[in-house]
Amino acid sequence: MAVTARAVKEMRDATGAGLMDAKRALTEASGDAEAAKQILRERGLAKADARSGRDNDQGAVAVARDSDAAAAVVELRCETDFSAKNEDFTALAAALAQAVLAGGPGEVEAHSGAIDDLRLKLKERVEVGAVELVRAADGNRLDVYLHVQDGRGVNAVVMEGRGVSPEDLHKVALHVAFARPRFLSADEVPADEVERERSALIEITRAEGKPERALDKIVEGRLRSWYGERVLLEQGLYGDKTLVKDSLKGGSIVRFVQVVAGV
């Protein structure tokens, strides 16, 4: 059957398919738009499988929040910066975050069709990356920070604190955004990782010709600096001398979550 130019245009707008692909699918489906979309989808997903090994280290991070009670963070990954700024891409990331906030991380699977459709439209390896849901315990407070760049979120932080003012909790969230600590406290650092670093520091200090009697003191000082690079509570707030743990005015950080696009 003859396929009108208007029908082809509508199909291209809806699916992102090329001109001839849209026309062939409509012809094969005898003008049935939904059937044509399914044809394009099946063919496109087959091509998408061939892209499964390509790097997708770009993307967007979206946050959804329910006051101080809960916050969800979802990372949606793609191959190019151009696609990461696409309105459909950022809108889907936001929808996924809202779904996770409402129903938990498993809700991502309910949106697999929308993810497939976007993968076809952008012709890139689009997939969900990190998914986090933080529910504050009774009496605790949440703070959320999202760094936005070129119209999409790229760095999200969720802090849960107890006995910490909203202002101080937000300061720590901003600190985490740029400092990117791996652990909350020194107790969380794996013991074998600490011992490897201690052994390396001992060898380095000896090689520098430092006196043996001062070895332990020097190594412990350097180990504190090493902790400061990766442990939130041992870091100087905003890089200053005041440690994060000393800036809480008697309160405590219960946990933090950080998601950076493409990392």
C-alpha positions, 0 to 999 in steps of 0.5 A: 500500500502507498504510505503518505509522507505525513505518516513517515514523518510522524513515524520518524518523530516518534521513533527516531528512525531514518526516512527509508527505515520508517517508510519500509516499516510502515509499508510492511505493516500496511500502514499500521503505526503501532505495528510499524513501531514494533518492527522498528523496535525489533530491528533496532534492538538487534542492532543495539545488541551489537553496541553492547560492548561500546563504552557508555561513560557519559550520562545524567543523574536524577534525584527525587526527594520526599522531604526529609523522609526519603531520596532516590538517585538514578544514573542513566548512562549513554555514549556521548555528551550530546545524548546525555543532554537530550531532553528525552534522556534527562526526562527518562532519568527523572522519571526513573528517579521518581519511580524508585522513590515511590516503589523502590529500586525494582521499579527500574525494570518496569521502565525497560520498554522506555529504556529500549525505546530511547536506546533505539532513538539515540542509537547508543548504548543506553542503560541504567547505572547506579540506583540508590534509595535512602530512607531516613530513620526516625529523627534523622534528617536528609540533605540532597545536593545535585550539581547540574551541568549543561542542563542535566545532573552530573553529581548527586549527593544524599546525606543522612544526619542525626542532630545536625542542623540543615545548614551544617548538613548541607555544607557537608553535602557540598563538601562530598560533591567535590571531595568524593570520599569513598568511606564515611569513617576510618572503621569502614576502610578494609583492614587489608587495604590499610595494611598494604598502605602501611607497608608501602609507607614503611618502605618509602620512609625507610628509603628516604633515610629517615631514622628508624626510631622515628619511623612509626611516628612518621608512618602514622602521620602519613597514614592519617593523610592517606585516610584524609584522602578517602574518609569523609569524617577525616577530611578538612571541610572544604579543604580547610583545617576544621575536620568534617567530624569536628564541624557537626556540633555534637551531631553525626553523619549516619551515611552518605551516597554519591553518584557521579555520571559515567563513573 
